[in-house]
Amino acid sequence: MSGLAQLALAIAVVFAVNLLPAFGPPTWAVLVFFSLDFDLPVVPLVLLGALAAAAGRFLLASGTRRLRPRFSAQRLAHIDRVQATAVANRRRTTAGLGLFALSPVPSGQLFVAAGLMTVPLLPITAAFFAGRLVSYSIYVGAASVAEKSLGSILTDALASPLGVGLQIAMLIGLAFLAGGLRPRGAGPSTAPQLERPQDPVHFGNREDPNLAIGGSDHRAADPLKRRPLD
């Protein structure tokens, strides 16, 4: 296999991994593997790898957004309230976006959450690409130093209890966002329902208002109204 074909295979694997919403191998570990095992050049591997990762996450969020019409109005209102709270403070939103771009926190669930909301996806994807470009450069650039312990690095990345626990916690948070889980005591409304009044009784084409409520004739209750005049 030529070097170009090996590079294309690495980029395809990175793209496929970033289509997964959860429990996929870290992209940096995939890039380090291809860098050491296939001896691929660092610069195109990191640049194309970050681009493929961003494209996969963008497609994941776009596909999730297509599911919004399938949600009930109540769940969509809940998601919109969460979004309004998240973007209320511009400084915190910018800081959180920067932390998301540079941190090694799993990004699949975050892109699914962005897809469920109505936030613009291109700025988030651009920030993700810029942050991953930096982090992948660090990981792949230092791969030669960690070459002897690559097997243990990949094993820890794929089966770390902390990483698995973090993935599960983020999935639970995503379920709360979508309204699938509710805190205890937040059940449906138990407000009493008013009884629907009975339809009035019709005689032919005329309506008798005295029989409209309860179906009883109130005129019959007063015998004086029925006594003929002397």
N, CA and C atoms as a LAMMPS dump frame, in Angstrom:
ITEM: TIMESTEP
0
ITEM: NUMBER OF ATOMS
690
ITEM: BOX BOUNDS ff ff ff
-5.0000000000000000e+02 5.0000000000000000e+02
-5.0000000000000000e+02 5.0000000000000000e+02
-5.0000000000000000e+02 5.0000000000000000e+02
ITEM: ATOMS id mol type element x y z
1 1 1 N 0.849 -1.196 0
2 1 2 C 0 0 0
3 1 3 C 0.88 1.239 0
4 2 1 N 0.573 2.158 -0.892
5 2 2 C 1.369 3.374 -0.996
6 2 3 C 1.111 4.292 0.193
7 3 1 N 2.017 5.272 0.339
8 3 2 C 1.859 6.219 1.436
9 3 3 C 0.599 7.043 1.313
10 4 1 N 0.212 7.4 0.094
11 4 2 C -1.017 8.178 -0.103
12 4 3 C -2.247 7.36 0.269
13 5 1 N -2.238 6.073 -0.085
14 5 2 C -3.36 5.212 0.271
15 5 3 C -3.444 5.018 1.782
16 6 1 N -2.304 4.892 2.429
17 6 2 C -2.293 4.755 3.886
18 6 3 C -2.828 6.02 4.558
19 7 1 N -2.442 7.173 4.026
20 7 2 C -2.953 8.432 4.568
21 7 3 C -4.462 8.53 4.363
22 8 1 N -4.95 8.127 3.196
23 8 2 C -6.39 8.153 2.932
24 8 3 C -7.132 7.205 3.867
25 9 1 N -6.538 6.05 4.145
26 9 2 C -7.162 5.105 5.083
27 9 3 C -7.248 5.702 6.48
28 10 1 N -6.183 6.364 6.912
29 10 2 C -6.194 6.99 8.235
30 10 3 C -7.269 8.064 8.336
31 11 1 N -7.402 8.885 7.292
32 11 2 C -8.407 9.955 7.311
33 11 3 C -9.808 9.362 7.299
34 12 1 N -10.014 8.28 6.539
35 12 2 C -11.333 7.644 6.506
36 12 3 C -11.702 7.071 7.872
37 13 1 N -10.732 6.467 8.556
38 13 2 C -11 5.925 9.887
39 13 3 C -11.339 7.046 10.866
40 14 1 N -10.61 8.154 10.798
41 14 2 C -10.883 9.293 11.68
42 14 3 C -12.29 9.838 11.427
43 15 1 N -12.658 9.959 10.168
44 15 2 C -13.99 10.469 9.827
45 15 3 C -15.079 9.542 10.366
46 16 1 N -14.899 8.222 10.201
47 16 2 C -15.891 7.262 10.678
48 16 3 C -15.995 7.273 12.195
49 17 1 N -14.864 7.394 12.881
50 17 2 C -14.87 7.42 14.346
51 17 3 C -15.648 8.627 14.862
52 18 1 N -15.528 9.756 14.185
53 18 2 C -16.189 10.979 14.648
54 18 3 C -17.657 11.042 14.251
55 19 1 N -18.139 10.06 13.541
56 19 2 C -19.575 9.942 13.319
57 19 3 C -20.282 9.266 14.484
58 20 1 N -19.514 8.634 15.369
59 20 2 C -20.092 7.934 16.511
60 20 3 C -20.46 8.943 17.591
61 21 1 N -21.663 8.84 18.164
62 21 2 C -22.036 9.776 19.234
63 21 3 C -21.372 9.472 20.571
64 22 1 N -20.927 8.241 20.765
65 22 2 C -20.323 7.877 22.059
66 22 3 C -19.517 6.595 21.905
67 23 1 N -18.575 6.414 22.847
68 23 2 C -17.788 5.19 23.003
69 23 3 C -16.926 4.868 21.771
70 24 1 N -16.54 5.883 21.039
71 24 2 C -15.58 5.691 19.966
72 24 3 C -14.164 5.897 20.492
73 25 1 N -13.166 5.336 19.851
74 25 2 C -11.776 5.555 20.289
75 25 3 C -11.383 7.013 20.111
76 26 1 N -10.547 7.547 20.972
77 26 2 C -10.103 8.941 20.814
78 26 3 C -9.394 9.134 19.48
79 27 1 N -9.668 10.248 18.836
80 27 2 C -9.072 10.5 17.528
81 27 3 C -7.557 10.63 17.627
82 28 1 N -7.08 11.223 18.721
83 28 2 C -5.633 11.381 18.849
84 28 3 C -4.953 10.024 18.912
85 29 1 N -5.601 9.041 19.534
86 29 2 C -5.016 7.706 19.605
87 29 3 C -4.966 7.052 18.221
88 30 1 N -5.995 7.297 17.415
89 30 2 C -6.007 6.758 16.048
90 30 3 C -4.886 7.385 15.23
91 31 1 N -4.706 8.69 15.366
92 31 2 C -3.647 9.379 14.616
93 31 3 C -2.261 8.924 15.055
94 32 1 N -2.089 8.748 16.36
95 32 2 C -0.79 8.262 16.851
96 32 3 C -0.508 6.861 16.332
97 33 1 N -1.52 6.025 16.303
98 33 2 C -1.348 4.667 15.786
99 33 3 C -0.883 4.68 14.332
100 34 1 N -1.573 5.457 13.489
101 34 2 C -1.198 5.5 12.074
102 34 3 C 0.146 6.182 11.871
103 35 1 N 0.454 7.14 12.726
104 35 2 C 1.738 7.823 12.595
105 35 3 C 2.901 6.882 12.873
106 36 1 N 2.771 6.027 13.863
107 36 2 C 3.866 5.137 14.24
108 36 3 C 3.859 3.843 13.439
109 37 1 N 2.682 3.288 13.21
110 37 2 C 2.627 1.989 12.548
111 37 3 C 2.86 2.09 11.041
112 38 1 N 2.421 3.187 10.437
113 38 2 C 2.569 3.355 8.993
114 38 3 C 3.625 4.398 8.635
115 39 1 N 4.199 5.022 9.65
116 39 2 C 5.248 6.032 9.439
117 39 3 C 4.772 7.136 8.497
118 40 1 N 3.587 7.692 8.802
119 40 2 C 3.027 8.745 7.972
120 40 3 C 3.585 10.106 8.383
121 41 1 N 3.696 11.036 7.455
122 41 2 C 4.192 12.377 7.801
123 41 3 C 3.237 13.083 8.755
124 42 1 N 3.811 13.822 9.688
125 42 2 C 3.018 14.401 10.767
126 42 3 C 2.107 15.521 10.271
127 43 1 N 2.618 16.437 9.474
128 43 2 C 1.852 17.636 9.105
129 43 3 C 0.582 17.287 8.334
130 44 1 N 0.633 16.548 7.234
131 44 2 C -0.637 16.229 6.55
132 44 3 C -1.551 15.331 7.379
133 45 1 N -0.967 14.458 8.199
134 45 2 C -1.786 13.579 9.03
135 45 3 C -2.583 14.393 10.045
136 46 1 N -1.935 15.354 10.692
137 46 2 C -2.621 16.168 11.7
138 46 3 C -3.631 17.096 11.039
139 47 1 N -3.239 17.749 9.958
140 47 2 C -4.129 18.704 9.299
141 47 3 C -5.369 18.015 8.737
142 48 1 N -5.166 16.955 7.971
143 48 2 C -6.304 16.241 7.393
144 48 3 C -7.102 15.494 8.454
145 49 1 N -6.4 15.019 9.501
146 49 2 C -7.11 14.342 10.583
147 49 3 C -8.041 15.28 11.325
148 50 1 N -7.589 16.504 11.626
149 50 2 C -8.455 17.478 12.287
150 50 3 C -9.616 17.871 11.39
151 51 1 N -9.353 17.988 10.088
152 51 2 C -10.424 18.33 9.151
153 51 3 C -11.454 17.208 9.056
154 52 1 N -10.982 15.963 9.009
155 52 2 C -11.907 14.82 8.945
156 52 3 C -12.714 14.696 10.231
157 53 1 N -12.069 14.948 11.377
158 53 2 C -12.789 14.888 12.645
159 53 3 C -13.876 15.952 12.714
160 54 1 N -13.555 17.177 12.271
161 54 2 C -14.541 18.257 12.282
162 54 3 C -15.693 17.952 11.32
163 55 1 N -15.367 17.389 10.16
164 55 2 C -16.426 17.039 9.199
165 55 3 C -17.336 15.957 9.763
166 56 1 N -16.768 14.963 10.44
167 56 2 C -17.585 13.911 11.033
168 56 3 C -18.499 14.435 12.122
169 57 1 N -17.979 15.321 12.976
170 57 2 C -18.807 15.882 14.048
171 57 3 C -19.899 16.79 13.486
172 58 1 N -19.573 17.544 12.451
173 58 2 C -20.583 18.403 11.829
174 58 3 C -21.707 17.566 11.24
175 59 1 N -21.356 16.472 10.584
176 59 2 C -22.376 15.599 10.011
177 59 3 C -23.209 14.939 11.107
178 60 1 N -22.576 14.589 12.231
179 60 2 C -23.3 14.018 13.367
180 60 3 C -24.321 15.004 13.911
181 61 1 N -23.916 16.262 14.112
182 61 2 C -24.84 17.277 14.628
183 61 3 C -25.944 17.58 13.629
184 62 1 N -25.607 17.624 12.342
185 62 2 C -26.62 17.894 11.322
186 62 3 C -27.652 16.767 11.253
187 63 1 N -27.193 15.532 11.36
188 63 2 C -28.128 14.413 11.374
189 63 3 C -29.021 14.423 12.598
190 64 1 N -28.459 14.817 13.743
191 64 2 C -29.268 14.904 14.962
192 64 3 C -30.337 15.984 14.828
193 65 1 N -29.987 17.087 14.176
194 65 2 C -30.957 18.179 14.022
195 65 3 C -32.161 17.758 13.196
196 66 1 N -31.989 16.823 12.323
197 66 2 C -33.116 16.332 11.529
198 66 3 C -34.127 15.565 12.368
199 67 1 N -33.726 15.206 13.59
200 67 2 C -34.645 14.491 14.48
201 67 3 C -35.532 15.432 15.283
202 68 1 N -35.262 16.736 15.266
203 68 2 C -36.054 17.682 16.057
204 68 3 C -37.546 17.618 15.75
205 69 1 N -37.962 17.53 14.471
206 69 2 C -39.414 17.465 14.218
207 69 3 C -40.1 16.255 14.817
208 70 1 N -39.342 15.23 15.183
209 70 2 C -39.942 14.035 15.775
210 70 3 C -40.184 14.187 17.276
211 71 1 N -39.647 15.249 17.882
212 71 2 C -39.829 15.472 19.308
213 71 3 C -41.164 16.166 19.547
214 72 1 N -41.731 15.925 20.722
215 72 2 C -42.981 16.586 21.082
216 72 3 C -42.726 18.059 21.365
217 73 1 N -43.801 18.841 21.346
218 73 2 C -43.681 20.276 21.616
219 73 3 C -43.163 20.532 23.025
220 74 1 N -43.528 19.676 23.973
221 74 2 C -43.069 19.844 25.35
222 74 3 C -41.565 19.635 25.45
223 75 1 N -41.029 18.627 24.766
224 75 2 C -39.591 18.382 24.813
225 75 3 C -38.811 19.47 24.079
226 76 1 N -39.364 19.932 22.974
227 76 2 C -38.685 21.014 22.255
228 76 3 C -38.65 22.286 23.088
229 77 1 N -39.718 22.565 23.815
230 77 2 C -39.73 23.737 24.695
231 77 3 C -38.686 23.592 25.801
232 78 1 N -38.52 22.376 26.328
233 78 2 C -37.501 22.13 27.353
234 78 3 C -36.1 22.356 26.779
235 79 1 N -35.835 21.861 25.583
236 79 2 C -34.532 22.053 24.95
237 79 3 C -34.274 23.529 24.694
238 80 1 N -35.281 24.258 24.25
239 80 2 C -35.115 25.679 23.974
240 80 3 C -34.835 26.459 25.254
241 81 1 N -35.435 26.059 26.368
242 81 2 C -35.148 26.729 27.642
243 81 3 C -33.708 26.488 28.075
244 82 1 N -33.23 25.255 27.888
245 82 2 C -31.835 24.962 28.22
246 82 3 C -30.899 25.776 27.339
247 83 1 N -31.22 25.898 26.063
248 83 2 C -30.394 26.678 25.156
249 83 3 C -30.373 28.152 25.57
250 84 1 N -31.534 28.693 25.908
251 84 2 C -31.596 30.096 26.323
252 84 3 C -30.761 30.349 27.57
253 85 1 N -30.768 29.4 28.496
254 85 2 C -29.941 29.539 29.698
255 85 3 C -28.463 29.443 29.366
256 86 1 N -28.113 28.564 28.423
257 86 2 C -26.701 28.349 28.093
258 86 3 C -26.086 29.545 27.383
259 87 1 N -26.86 30.239 26.567
260 87 2 C -26.308 31.352 25.78
261 87 3 C -26.669 32.705 26.369
262 88 1 N -27.235 32.731 27.568
263 88 2 C -27.636 34.005 28.162
264 88 3 C -26.429 34.885 28.457
265 89 1 N -25.339 34.295 28.934
266 89 2 C -24.128 35.046 29.256
267 89 3 C -23.106 34.83 28.139
268 90 1 N -22.807 35.882 27.382
269 90 2 C -21.919 35.749 26.217
270 90 3 C -20.498 35.38 26.641
271 91 1 N -20.03 35.941 27.747
272 91 2 C -18.663 35.642 28.194
273 91 3 C -18.525 34.182 28.586
274 92 1 N -19.492 33.691 29.322
275 92 2 C -19.434 32.284 29.717
276 92 3 C -19.562 31.366 28.504
277 93 1 N -20.387 31.772 27.55
278 93 2 C -20.531 30.961 26.345
279 93 3 C -19.228 30.894 25.57
280 94 1 N -18.541 32.033 25.443
281 94 2 C -17.267 32.059 24.729
282 94 3 C -16.213 31.251 25.463
283 95 1 N -16.162 31.394 26.791
284 95 2 C -15.19 30.628 27.578
285 95 3 C -15.466 29.131 27.493
286 96 1 N -16.744 28.763 27.548
287 96 2 C -17.079 27.353 27.436
288 96 3 C -16.745 26.791 26.068
289 97 1 N -16.935 27.603 25.019
290 97 2 C -16.593 27.154 23.675
291 97 3 C -15.094 26.952 23.526
292 98 1 N -14.297 27.854 24.119
293 98 2 C -12.847 27.684 24.075
294 98 3 C -12.379 26.472 24.857
295 99 1 N -12.989 26.257 26.034
296 99 2 C -12.637 25.078 26.827
297 99 3 C -13.011 23.804 26.098
298 100 1 N -14.153 23.812 25.446
299 100 2 C -14.582 22.651 24.676
300 100 3 C -13.625 22.368 23.522
301 101 1 N -13.117 23.422 22.886
302 101 2 C -12.242 23.24 21.728
303 101 3 C -10.883 22.674 22.121
304 102 1 N -10.367 23.067 23.277
305 102 2 C -9.011 22.686 23.649
306 102 3 C -8.944 21.506 24.605
307 103 1 N -10.032 21.185 25.269
308 103 2 C -9.997 20.117 26.266
309 103 3 C -10.144 18.755 25.608
310 104 1 N -9.655 17.7 26.273
311 104 2 C -9.822 16.342 25.731
312 104 3 C -11.158 15.703 26.072
313 105 1 N -12.135 16.509 26.48
314 105 2 C -13.452 15.974 26.833
315 105 3 C -14.092 15.369 25.587
316 106 1 N -14.738 14.194 25.698
317 106 2 C -15.425 13.612 24.543
318 106 3 C -16.414 14.599 23.932
319 107 1 N -16.367 14.714 22.623
320 107 2 C -17.149 15.747 21.942
321 107 3 C -18.402 15.215 21.268
322 108 1 N -18.574 13.901 21.178
323 108 2 C -19.726 13.363 20.467
324 108 3 C -21.043 13.806 21.069
325 109 1 N -21.172 13.674 22.395
326 109 2 C -22.418 14.053 23.051
327 109 3 C -22.67 15.556 22.944
328 110 1 N -21.591 16.357 22.956
329 110 2 C -21.755 17.804 22.855
330 110 3 C -22.277 18.195 21.479
331 111 1 N -21.821 17.512 20.436
332 111 2 C -22.33 17.814 19.103
333 111 3 C -23.765 17.31 18.938
334 112 1 N -24.116 16.219 19.576
335 112 2 C -25.507 15.772 19.553
336 112 3 C -26.398 16.806 20.254
337 113 1 N -25.923 17.33 21.388
338 113 2 C -26.688 18.361 22.097
339 113 3 C -26.827 19.618 21.242
340 114 1 N -25.749 20.009 20.549
341 114 2 C -25.83 21.174 19.666
342 114 3 C -26.805 20.93 18.532
343 115 1 N -26.869 19.691 18.053
344 115 2 C -27.82 19.369 17.005
345 115 3 C -29.258 19.423 17.485
346 116 1 N -29.5 19.033 18.722
347 116 2 C -30.859 19.1 19.267
348 116 3 C -31.295 20.541 19.484
349 117 1 N -30.339 21.418 19.759
350 117 2 C -30.658 22.836 19.897
351 117 3 C -30.706 23.484 18.512
352 118 1 N -30.867 24.802 18.499
353 118 2 C -30.905 25.535 17.236
354 118 3 C -29.704 26.463 17.096
355 119 1 N -28.617 26.171 17.817
356 119 2 C -27.428 27.006 17.732
357 119 3 C -26.748 26.794 16.384
358 120 1 N -26.036 27.799 15.859
359 120 2 C -25.31 27.62 14.597
360 120 3 C -24.217 26.569 14.752
361 121 1 N -24.123 25.663 13.814
362 121 2 C -23.173 24.56 13.914
363 121 3 C -21.795 24.912 13.362
364 122 1 N -21.734 25.814 12.4
365 122 2 C -20.441 26.137 11.784
366 122 3 C -19.454 26.768 12.775
367 123 1 N -19.847 27.748 13.624
368 123 2 C -18.884 28.282 14.589
369 123 3 C -18.38 27.233 15.574
370 124 1 N -19.27 26.352 16.015
371 124 2 C -18.845 25.295 16.936
372 124 3 C -17.873 24.351 16.244
373 125 1 N -18.163 23.999 14.997
374 125 2 C -17.271 23.102 14.26
375 125 3 C -15.926 23.759 13.988
376 126 1 N -15.923 25.061 13.675
377 126 2 C -14.663 25.771 13.446
378 126 3 C -13.81 25.822 14.71
379 127 1 N -14.461 26.079 15.854
380 127 2 C -13.717 26.077 17.121
381 127 3 C -13.184 24.682 17.427
382 128 1 N -13.979 23.669 17.149
383 128 2 C -13.531 22.287 17.355
384 128 3 C -12.318 21.974 16.475
385 129 1 N -12.361 22.385 15.216
386 129 2 C -11.243 22.138 14.307
387 129 3 C -9.967 22.832 14.797
388 130 1 N -10.092 24.091 15.208
389 130 2 C -8.911 24.829 15.675
390 130 3 C -8.326 24.19 16.927
391 131 1 N -9.181 23.803 17.864
392 131 2 C -8.674 23.187 19.084
393 131 3 C -8.049 21.828 18.846
394 132 1 N -8.691 21.02 18.015
395 132 2 C -8.143 19.695 17.737
396 132 3 C -6.862 19.781 16.919
397 133 1 N -6.713 20.811 16.118
398 133 2 C -5.472 20.99 15.366
399 133 3 C -4.293 21.165 16.321
400 134 1 N -4.537 21.876 17.41
401 134 2 C -3.48 22.07 18.412
402 134 3 C -3.231 20.782 19.191
403 135 1 N -4.284 20.162 19.689
404 135 2 C -4.108 18.966 20.527
405 135 3 C -3.55 17.796 19.73
406 136 1 N -3.996 17.606 18.487
407 136 2 C -3.462 16.505 17.681
408 136 3 C -1.99 16.726 17.357
409 137 1 N -1.605 17.98 17.156
410 137 2 C -0.188 18.277 16.891
411 137 3 C 0.668 17.884 18.087
412 138 1 N 0.163 18.147 19.278
413 138 2 C 0.922 17.798 20.48
414 138 3 C 1.032 16.288 20.629
415 139 1 N -0.071 15.581 20.46
416 139 2 C -0.068 14.124 20.638
417 139 3 C 0.789 13.428 19.59
418 140 1 N 0.571 13.775 18.321
419 140 2 C 1.309 13.099 17.26
420 140 3 C 2.769 13.517 17.269
421 141 1 N 3.044 14.777 17.594
422 141 2 C 4.422 15.229 17.658
423 141 3 C 5.217 14.54 18.753
424 142 1 N 4.543 14.192 19.842
425 142 2 C 5.226 13.509 20.94
426 142 3 C 5.146 11.994 20.832
427 143 1 N 4.617 11.501 19.704
428 143 2 C 4.426 10.054 19.565
429 143 3 C 5.76 9.314 19.545
430 144 1 N 6.787 9.924 18.995
431 144 2 C 8.082 9.242 18.932
432 144 3 C 8.64 8.995 20.324
433 145 1 N 8.329 9.879 21.263
434 145 2 C 8.817 9.701 22.636
435 145 3 C 8.087 8.543 23.315
436 146 1 N 6.815 8.393 23.011
437 146 2 C 5.999 7.364 23.662
438 146 3 C 5.869 6.115 22.809
439 147 1 N 6.738 5.942 21.835
440 147 2 C 6.583 4.825 20.91
441 147 3 C 6.688 3.482 21.611
442 148 1 N 7.554 3.364 22.576
443 148 2 C 7.747 2.084 23.251
444 148 3 C 6.532 1.694 24.075
445 149 1 N 5.77 2.659 24.534
446 149 2 C 4.604 2.357 25.379
447 149 3 C 3.303 2.641 24.639
448 150 1 N 3.325 2.549 23.301
449 150 2 C 2.136 2.868 22.528
450 150 3 C 0.985 1.917 22.855
451 151 1 N 1.297 0.628 23.039
452 151 2 C 0.237 -0.336 23.328
453 151 3 C -0.515 0.009 24.596
454 152 1 N 0.2 0.359 25.63
455 152 2 C -0.47 0.714 26.885
456 152 3 C -1.229 2.023 26.752
457 153 1 N -0.726 2.958 25.943
458 153 2 C -1.428 4.222 25.751
459 153 3 C -2.773 3.986 25.083
460 154 1 N -2.78 3.169 24.025
461 154 2 C -4.025 2.895 23.326
462 154 3 C -5.004 2.117 24.205
463 155 1 N -4.486 1.185 24.989
464 155 2 C -5.355 0.416 25.882
465 155 3 C -5.994 1.312 26.924
466 156 1 N -5.191 2.211 27.512
467 156 2 C -5.735 3.134 28.502
468 156 3 C -6.756 4.075 27.873
469 157 1 N -6.52 4.481 26.632
470 157 2 C -7.444 5.405 25.978
471 157 3 C -8.781 4.745 25.684
472 158 1 N -8.763 3.464 25.36
473 158 2 C -9.988 2.776 24.974
474 158 3 C -10.753 2.204 26.167
475 159 1 N -10.038 1.817 27.224
476 159 2 C -10.688 1.111 28.335
477 159 3 C -10.475 1.796 29.673
478 160 1 N -10.189 3.071 29.687
479 160 2 C -9.987 3.779 30.943
480 160 3 C -11.306 3.893 31.701
481 161 1 N -11.36 3.48 32.971
482 161 2 C -12.607 3.624 33.738
483 161 3 C -13.07 5.073 33.828
484 162 1 N -12.116 5.996 33.939
485 162 2 C -12.491 7.408 33.997
486 162 3 C -13.119 7.86 32.688
487 163 1 N -12.537 7.419 31.566
488 163 2 C -13.096 7.794 30.273
489 163 3 C -14.472 7.204 30.049
490 164 1 N -14.656 5.928 30.415
491 164 2 C -15.971 5.296 30.258
492 164 3 C -17.005 5.963 31.163
493 165 1 N -16.61 6.271 32.406
494 165 2 C -17.526 6.949 33.313
495 165 3 C -17.921 8.324 32.816
496 166 1 N -16.953 9.033 32.224
497 166 2 C -17.258 10.348 31.675
498 166 3 C -18.223 10.252 30.498
499 167 1 N -18.04 9.239 29.664
500 167 2 C -18.958 9.036 28.541
501 167 3 C -20.374 8.772 29.041
502 168 1 N -20.507 7.917 30.056
503 168 2 C -21.832 7.592 30.598
504 168 3 C -22.475 8.829 31.215
505 169 1 N -21.676 9.624 31.957
506 169 2 C -22.21 10.837 32.575
507 169 3 C -22.711 11.821 31.52
508 170 1 N -21.988 11.94 30.425
509 170 2 C -22.401 12.855 29.373
510 170 3 C -23.648 12.34 28.648
511 171 1 N -23.777 11.028 28.528
512 171 2 C -24.997 10.472 27.936
513 171 3 C -26.213 10.738 28.82
514 172 1 N -26.03 10.647 30.135
515 172 2 C -27.125 10.956 31.064
516 172 3 C -27.507 12.427 30.945
517 173 1 N -26.505 13.305 30.869
518 173 2 C -26.793 14.72 30.678
519 173 3 C -27.521 14.987 29.375
520 174 1 N -27.162 14.258 28.334
521 174 2 C -27.845 14.405 27.051
522 174 3 C -29.295 13.943 27.151
523 175 1 N -29.536 12.884 27.924
524 175 2 C -30.908 12.415 28.121
525 175 3 C -31.74 13.45 28.869
526 176 1 N -31.153 14.119 29.865
527 176 2 C -31.866 15.186 30.558
528 176 3 C -32.181 16.334 29.612
529 177 1 N -31.225 16.656 28.739
530 177 2 C -31.456 17.732 27.779
531 177 3 C -32.631 17.423 26.866
532 178 1 N -32.697 16.182 26.41
533 178 2 C -33.781 15.787 25.496
534 178 3 C -35.1 15.559 26.212
535 179 1 N -35.116 15.641 27.551
536 179 2 C -36.36 15.445 28.283
537 179 3 C -36.701 14 28.527
538 180 1 N -35.761 13.097 28.253
539 180 2 C -36.037 11.684 28.458
540 180 3 C -35.975 11.272 29.908
541 181 1 N -35.232 12.012 30.727
542 181 2 C -35.13 11.758 32.157
543 181 3 C -35.561 13.012 32.888
544 182 1 N -36.255 12.844 34
545 182 2 C -36.711 13.975 34.789
546 182 3 C -36.353 13.751 36.246
547 183 1 N -36.028 14.842 36.97
548 183 2 C -35.782 14.685 38.403
549 183 3 C -37.017 14.173 39.121
550 184 1 N -36.79 13.572 40.287
551 184 2 C -37.896 13.033 41.07
552 184 3 C -38.84 14.161 41.467
553 185 1 N -40.135 13.895 41.329
554 185 2 C -41.132 14.897 41.68
555 185 3 C -41.509 15.807 40.535
556 186 1 N -40.873 15.604 39.361
557 186 2 C -41.182 16.458 38.21
558 186 3 C -42.072 15.737 37.231
559 187 1 N -43.054 15.032 37.728
560 187 2 C -43.938 14.26 36.866
561 187 3 C -44.949 15.145 36.18
562 188 1 N -45.869 14.538 35.492
563 188 2 C -46.877 15.32 34.777
564 188 3 C -47.805 16.05 35.717
565 189 1 N -48.44 17.059 35.231
566 189 2 C -49.328 17.888 36.029
567 189 3 C -50.542 17.08 36.488
568 190 1 N -50.899 17.308 37.748
569 190 2 C -52.053 16.599 38.318
570 190 3 C -53.18 17.572 38.646
571 191 1 N -53.27 18.685 37.921
572 191 2 C -54.322 19.664 38.17
573 191 3 C -55.687 19.045 37.893
574 192 1 N -56.695 19.344 38.723
575 192 2 C -58.014 18.744 38.506
576 192 3 C -58.618 19.221 37.194
577 193 1 N -59.302 18.32 36.531
578 193 2 C -59.937 18.632 35.271
579 193 3 C -61.4 18.995 35.516
580 194 1 N -61.829 20.106 34.896
581 194 2 C -63.207 20.532 35.032
582 194 3 C -64.1 19.648 34.178
583 195 1 N -65.281 19.315 34.75
584 195 2 C -66.204 18.486 34.003
585 195 3 C -66.846 19.294 32.883
586 196 1 N -66.996 18.645 31.771
587 196 2 C -67.624 19.292 30.626
588 196 3 C -69.128 19.36 30.843
589 197 1 N -69.707 20.544 30.683
590 197 2 C -71.176 20.641 30.885
591 197 3 C -71.911 19.817 29.854
592 198 1 N -73.057 19.306 30.293
593 198 2 C -73.858 18.476 29.405
594 198 3 C -74.469 19.323 28.305
595 199 1 N -74.615 18.708 27.178
596 199 2 C -75.221 19.404 26.056
597 199 3 C -76.689 19.68 26.344
598 200 1 N -77.194 20.805 25.888
599 200 2 C -78.629 21.104 26.106
600 200 3 C -79.506 20.127 25.351
601 201 1 N -80.704 19.924 25.899
602 201 2 C -81.672 19.012 25.297
603 201 3 C -82.408 19.739 24.198
604 202 1 N -82.521 19.094 23.074
605 202 2 C -83.182 19.693 21.923
606 202 3 C -84.548 19.015 21.72
607 203 1 N -85.556 19.803 21.383
608 203 2 C -86.869 19.297 21.017
609 203 3 C -87.123 19.736 19.577
610 204 1 N -86.929 18.81 18.687
611 204 2 C -87.075 19.181 17.286
612 204 3 C -85.964 20.121 16.898
613 205 1 N -86.315 21.327 16.456
614 205 2 C -85.333 22.338 16.083
615 205 3 C -85.215 23.413 17.14
616 206 1 N -85.915 23.244 18.28
617 206 2 C -85.88 24.261 19.333
618 206 3 C -85.113 23.726 20.519
619 207 1 N -84.549 24.621 21.226
620 207 2 C -83.729 24.281 22.39
621 207 3 C -84.441 24.756 23.636
622 208 1 N -84.566 23.829 24.608
623 208 2 C -85.225 24.179 25.854
624 208 3 C -84.16 24.541 26.874
625 209 1 N -83.974 25.828 27.233
626 209 2 C -82.919 26.204 28.18
627 209 3 C -83.142 25.669 29.571
628 210 1 N -84.406 25.323 29.94
629 210 2 C -84.659 24.831 31.28
630 210 3 C -84.167 23.414 31.482
631 211 1 N -83.86 22.697 30.373
632 211 2 C -83.339 21.338 30.488
633 211 3 C -81.863 21.278 30.175
634 212 1 N -81.196 22.444 30.09
635 212 2 C -79.79 22.47 29.677
636 212 3 C -78.88 21.952 30.756
637 213 1 N -79.212 22.145 32.016
638 213 2 C -78.313 21.76 33.11
639 213 3 C -78.968 20.633 33.88
640 214 1 N -78.246 19.502 33.927
641 214 2 C -78.701 18.394 34.744
642 214 3 C -79.862 17.637 34.148
643 215 1 N -80.393 18.094 33.013
644 215 2 C -81.47 17.375 32.355
645 215 3 C -82.781 17.422 33.11
646 216 1 N -83.02 18.367 34.027
647 216 2 C -84.252 18.439 34.82
648 216 3 C -85.045 19.673 34.416
649 217 1 N -86.375 19.567 34.511
650 217 2 C -87.243 20.676 34.162
651 217 3 C -87.466 21.518 35.409
652 218 1 N -86.883 22.747 35.434
653 218 2 C -87.013 23.598 36.614
654 218 3 C -88.41 24.197 36.726
655 219 1 N -89.145 24.209 35.639
656 219 2 C -90.51 24.737 35.732
657 219 3 C -91.402 23.806 36.537
658 220 1 N -91.068 22.496 36.481
659 220 2 C -91.906 21.544 37.217
660 220 3 C -91.705 21.641 38.71
661 221 1 N -90.611 22.281 39.139
662 221 2 C -90.346 22.38 40.576
663 221 3 C -91.249 23.395 41.244
664 222 1 N -91.857 24.3 40.485
665 222 2 C -92.715 25.321 41.054
666 222 3 C -94.14 25.055 40.599
667 223 1 N -94.977 24.497 41.475
668 223 2 C -96.342 24.165 41.051
669 223 3 C -97.198 25.386 40.781
670 224 1 N -96.838 26.596 41.343
671 224 2 C -97.639 27.791 41.137
672 224 3 C -97.623 28.227 39.685
673 225 1 N -96.494 27.927 39.029
674 225 2 C -96.394 28.328 37.624
675 225 3 C -97.273 27.474 36.727
676 226 1 N -97.713 26.308 37.221
677 226 2 C -98.557 25.433 36.419
678 226 3 C -100.044 25.578 36.755
679 227 1 N -100.416 26.32 37.87
680 227 2 C -101.824 26.425 38.256
681 227 3 C -102.544 27.358 37.282
682 228 1 N -103.634 26.946 36.772
683 228 2 C -104.374 27.843 35.86
684 228 3 C -104.993 28.99 36.623
685 229 1 N -105.131 30.109 35.936
686 229 2 C -105.715 31.275 36.571
687 229 3 C -107.224 31.104 36.704
688 230 1 N -107.736 31.636 37.837
689 230 2 C -109.182 31.556 38.097
690 230 3 C -109.938 32.498 37.152
